[in-house]
Amino acid sequence: MADAGFPFELPATLVAEGFSLRAETDADVPFAMQLYASTREDELAQVDWSAEQKSLFLAQQFAAQRHHYKTQMACDFALIEHHGAPVGRLYLEQRQTQISIVDIALMPDARGRGVGRAIIEALIATAAVSGRGIGIFVERFNPALRLYRRLGFTEISETEVYLEMERAYEPGGDQPKHAS
């Protein structure tokens, strides 16, 4: 079931497994920071910094990212919960021709279980109903890049760090099926 005001519902298969969405609040910032840090662990493992230096860097980067999302983007912010405990986040920006996945992240113990795939497939189907595609920016070294390619996303631009990808809507095209 969708949280009031959030423009997306999780697929019934995830709901049946105890997953839900709810609006993110300021009280969720500590969890959001912990989640953000978990997404940067592999990258920071390669840097010869002390734990304190890494912590300060992560706090600064998280604050900058959060400020950007809150002030420069028209996002809907939701937490992904499993049996009432937060396990991830889903930030979406509704555009005329696409739904932009601003951020989707799961805690390490929730990764690799098909949750992200089910959410993205449901987003593709949701966007298709309104004749829109899906867009996302992905870091070049993000392991989820393989998933996006399998789901039909293609690269439309690139920078040194990011690939901009989309799965364009094709009328009558092959859209993923999901149980709603």
C-alpha positions as CSV (number, residue, x, y, z in Angstrom):
1,M,0.0,0.0,0.0
2,A,1.3,3.5,-0.8
3,D,1.9,6.0,1.9
4,A,-0.6,8.9,1.5
5,G,1.1,11.4,-0.7
6,F,3.7,9.0,-2.1
7,P,3.0,8.4,-5.8
8,F,4.0,4.7,-5.9
9,E,2.9,1.5,-4.4
10,L,5.1,-1.5,-3.7
11,P,4.2,-4.7,-5.6
12,A,1.9,-7.1,-3.7
13,T,4.7,-9.7,-3.6
14,L,6.8,-7.3,-1.4
15,V,3.9,-6.2,0.7
16,A,3.1,-9.9,1.4
17,E,6.7,-10.3,2.6
18,G,6.3,-7.5,5.1
19,F,7.7,-4.6,3.1
20,S,6.1,-1.2,3.1
21,L,6.8,2.5,2.1
22,R,6.3,5.5,4.3
23,A,7.2,9.2,4.0
24,E,10.6,10.0,5.3
25,T,10.7,12.5,8.2
26,D,13.4,14.5,9.9
27,A,13.5,11.9,12.6
28,D,14.8,9.5,10.0
29,V,18.0,11.4,9.3
30,P,20.2,9.2,11.5
31,F,19.0,6.1,9.6
32,A,19.4,7.9,6.3
33,M,23.0,8.8,7.3
34,Q,23.7,5.2,8.3
35,L,22.2,3.9,4.9
36,Y,24.3,6.5,3.0
37,A,27.4,5.4,4.8
38,S,26.7,1.8,3.9
39,T,26.6,2.6,0.2
40,R,30.1,4.2,0.4
41,E,31.9,1.4,2.4
42,D,33.6,-0.3,-0.6
43,E,34.7,3.0,-2.0
44,L,36.1,4.3,1.3
45,A,37.8,1.0,2.0
46,Q,40.3,2.0,-0.7
47,V,41.2,5.2,1.0
48,D,43.9,5.4,3.6
49,W,42.0,7.6,6.1
50,S,41.3,7.1,9.8
51,A,37.8,6.0,10.9
52,E,37.3,9.6,12.1
53,Q,38.3,11.1,8.8
54,K,36.0,8.7,7.0
55,S,33.1,9.6,9.4
56,L,33.6,13.3,8.9
57,F,33.8,12.9,5.1
58,L,30.6,10.8,5.1
59,A,28.8,13.3,7.2
60,Q,29.8,16.2,5.0
61,Q,28.9,14.3,1.8
62,F,25.5,13.2,3.2
63,A,24.6,16.7,4.3
64,A,25.5,18.1,0.8
65,Q,23.5,15.4,-0.9
66,R,20.5,15.9,1.4
67,H,20.6,19.6,0.9
68,H,20.7,19.2,-2.9
69,Y,17.8,16.8,-2.9
70,K,15.7,19.0,-0.6
71,T,16.4,22.3,-2.3
72,Q,17.1,21.6,-6.0
73,M,14.8,18.7,-6.8
74,A,11.1,18.2,-6.5
75,C,11.4,14.8,-4.9
76,D,9.0,12.5,-3.1
77,F,11.0,10.9,-0.2
78,A,10.1,7.5,1.2
79,L,11.6,4.9,3.5
80,I,11.4,1.3,2.6
81,E,10.5,-0.7,5.7
82,H,10.5,-4.4,6.4
83,H,8.2,-5.4,9.2
84,G,8.2,-1.8,10.4
85,A,12.0,-1.4,10.5
86,P,13.7,0.9,7.9
87,V,15.8,-1.0,5.4
88,G,16.1,1.5,2.6
89,R,15.0,4.6,0.8
90,L,13.3,5.5,-2.4
91,Y,13.4,9.1,-3.7
92,L,11.4,9.8,-6.9
93,E,11.0,12.9,-9.0
94,Q,7.9,13.0,-11.2
95,R,8.6,14.5,-14.6
96,Q,6.4,14.9,-17.6
97,T,8.0,12.2,-19.7
98,Q,9.5,10.0,-17.0
99,I,9.7,9.0,-13.4
100,S,13.3,9.8,-12.2
101,I,14.7,7.5,-9.6
102,V,16.7,10.1,-7.6
103,D,17.9,7.5,-5.1
104,I,17.2,3.9,-4.3
105,A,19.3,2.3,-1.7
106,L,19.0,-0.7,0.7
107,M,20.9,-1.7,3.8
108,P,23.5,-4.4,3.1
109,D,21.4,-7.2,4.6
110,A,18.5,-6.3,2.3
111,R,20.5,-6.3,-0.8
112,G,20.7,-9.2,-3.3
113,R,17.3,-10.5,-2.3
114,G,15.3,-9.2,-5.3
115,V,13.8,-6.3,-3.4
116,G,15.4,-3.6,-5.6
117,R,14.5,-5.5,-8.8
118,A,10.9,-5.8,-7.7
119,I,10.7,-2.1,-6.9
120,I,12.2,-1.0,-10.2
121,E,10.0,-3.4,-12.2
122,A,7.0,-2.0,-10.5
123,L,8.2,1.6,-11.2
124,I,8.6,0.7,-14.8
125,A,5.1,-0.6,-15.0
126,T,3.7,2.4,-13.0
127,A,5.4,4.8,-15.4
128,A,4.2,2.9,-18.4
129,V,0.5,3.3,-17.3
130,S,1.0,7.1,-17.7
131,G,3.1,6.7,-20.9
132,R,6.4,7.6,-19.2
133,G,9.8,6.0,-19.0
134,I,12.2,5.7,-16.1
135,G,15.4,7.6,-15.6
136,I,18.3,7.2,-13.2
137,F,21.9,8.4,-12.6
138,V,24.2,5.5,-11.6
139,E,27.8,5.6,-10.4
140,R,30.0,3.7,-12.8
141,F,31.2,1.3,-10.2
142,N,27.7,0.6,-8.7
143,P,27.0,-3.1,-8.7
144,A,23.3,-2.3,-9.5
145,L,24.4,-1.2,-13.0
146,R,24.2,-4.8,-14.2
147,L,20.6,-4.9,-12.9
148,Y,19.6,-1.7,-14.7
149,R,21.0,-3.1,-18.0
150,R,19.1,-6.4,-17.5
151,L,15.9,-4.4,-17.0
152,G,16.4,-2.6,-20.3
153,F,18.0,0.7,-19.2
154,T,20.4,2.2,-21.7
155,E,23.0,4.9,-21.2
156,I,22.1,8.3,-22.6
157,S,25.0,10.4,-21.2
158,E,28.0,10.0,-19.0
159,T,30.4,11.9,-16.8
160,E,33.6,10.8,-15.2
161,V,31.6,9.4,-12.3
162,Y,28.0,8.9,-13.4
163,L,26.1,7.3,-16.2
164,E,22.7,8.7,-17.0
165,M,20.4,5.9,-17.9
166,E,16.8,5.6,-19.0
167,R,14.3,3.0,-19.9
168,A,12.1,4.8,-22.4
169,Y,8.4,4.1,-22.7
170,E,7.5,2.3,-25.8
171,P,3.8,2.1,-26.6
172,G,2.9,-1.6,-26.9
173,G,6.5,-2.5,-25.8
174,D,7.6,-5.1,-23.3
175,Q,6.8,-3.7,-19.9
176,P,7.6,-5.8,-16.8
177,K,4.6,-7.5,-15.2
178,H,4.2,-7.3,-11.5
179,A,1.4,-8.3,-9.1
180,S,-0.2,-5.2,-7.6
